[in-house]
Amino acid sequence: MFTSQTSSFQDSIDVEEKDTDYDNEEIGGISPRIQQINCYYSIYFYQSTRSEAAEDSVAWSQRRADSTTCHDDFSLTLLDSSLPPEAEPQLRCYISRRLSKGALLGGMGNIATVELSIPEQSVGCYCCLLEQESSPDQSEDGNGWVVCFLGGSEKGLNLFRLDLDKYVQGLQNSLSPEMENLESEVRPYLSRWYEESVMHIHRVVQLVQGDVCFLLHAALSHILVVVDDSDERTKTDVARFIKAASLQGLVQEDPTTATLSKAMSEEAPTDLVIDCSTSPPTFSNTVSNRFCEDWIQAFLNGSERCNPFLLRQILENFKLKAIQDMNNLKRFIRQAEMSHYALFRCGQFLRGCGNGEILLQNARAEHSGLPEACGIIRVLEEFLSEQAMAPAEVR
């Protein structure tokens, strides 16, 4: 049992050895020591030829005829792009095919691999259709904008789908068919997509280095993290890291009891404080465990490779392993209700996994309405407490 458990854990943290395609695909031929990969953007005005609004802007479209692709029921006009001149029409052709098949839905990002005349040749492409908002007295005209972000691979961008969706939505209020604010507002925003949507985990690991274990433990324990003497970007990065590492929303809580966050706060009232006035930052009220510490080297290796896609995969594997251990504990608790030997196995599992106290906190929140399970959890908590106080040579 313990041999397979150790092997499974090692498989989880060895993602950088198994998924070497992250270095090959995401870096796109650039040295892994270089932080920024080649990334591009394009934005198009999507115009339904069936709408009345299309008739009002025919002249505008004609002025950009060389950058417009027309179909029977829509046209796609280039507004801005950082792609090489020979590659942009290829992307526009690809998007037109997707639109003609109805494969781009309003507000929902779509990620695929595209082949373009760029150094990387094949890259991941995120596309999102932002529909033009109409007033209540206007009918839906079907017009909008198609925003594309290109870089890395399809596999890598899929790890950041929600981040990219949120970033694109932040552009909605700045868009207009004429793009009068293109140079002052829209273009700078589009140019920062990779830095703002992908690099935040890498920046956090670079900032805290080996102290990343304290952030991981805080995320699993639902402890508030306070960042002092820092700019807003760093505060936002840390908050996004904690949210990405947290299991909040993944734990099946008893709806008749208090929320998991409240249950956690009863035992962990002290905030984790990061003071960024020093270099490296100093931490106060730190708590960690062996489970979180075992992941330090994996994060440091990913940071050293300057590969944000690899770091995100490591973070996802960290969460997956915590969830697997939590499911194992729930299975053991069900078995322990009928078998003293299962209770013994449950105690051995908690002692071996290195994350016992957090797993029991989650289990208590999920089983708070089940008296028998709560009794078993109390026994297990006493067991872990006794193990923690026992001399190291006895353990």
Buried (B, 14 or more C-beta within 10 A) or exposed (E): EEEEBEEEBEEBBBBBEEBEEBBEBBBBEBEBEEBEBBBBBBBBBBBBBEBEBBEEBEEEBEEEEEBBBBEEEBBBBBBBBBBEEEBBBBBBEBBBEBBBEEEBEEEEBBBBEBEBBBEBEBBBBBBBBBBBEEEEEEEEBBBBBBBBBBBBBBBBBBBBBEBBBBBBBEBBEEBBBEBEEBEEBBBEBBBEBBBBBBBBBBBBBBBBEEBBBBBBBBBBBBBBBBBEEBEEEBBBBBBBBBEBBBBBEEBEBEEEBBBBEEBBBEEBEEEBBBBBEEEEBBBEBBBBBEBBBBBBEBBBBBBEBBBBBBBBBBBBBBBEBBBBBBEBBBEBBBBBEEEEEBBEBBBBBBBBBBBBBBBBBBBBBBBBEBEEBBEBBEEBBEBBEEBEEEEEEEE
